């Protein structure tokens, strides 16, 4: 997969390697970085996460549960 940007710079999209090569040779698009695509297309409407607000629970693992059953 390659990331392409239209010649006028208005559109960014992901496409197969073969199609990207053909678009570049025809002069219809230029290569772009994946970070540009992530920033402008993929993550455009996603809400920003607040740092450190995730709640974490300490659930025992399978091995810990097995150990508890042995001791009881």
HELIX and SHEET records of a PDB file:
HELIX    1   1 UNK A   17  UNK A   26  1                                  10    
HELIX    2   2 UNK A   34  UNK A   37  1                                   4    
HELIX    3   3 UNK A   38  UNK A   42  3                                   5    
HELIX    4   4 UNK A   62  UNK A   71  1                                  10    
SHEET    1   A 3 UNK A  12  UNK A  15  0                                        
SHEET    2   A 3 UNK A   2  UNK A   6 -1                                        
SHEET    3   A 3 UNK A  29  UNK A  31 -1                                        
END                                                                             
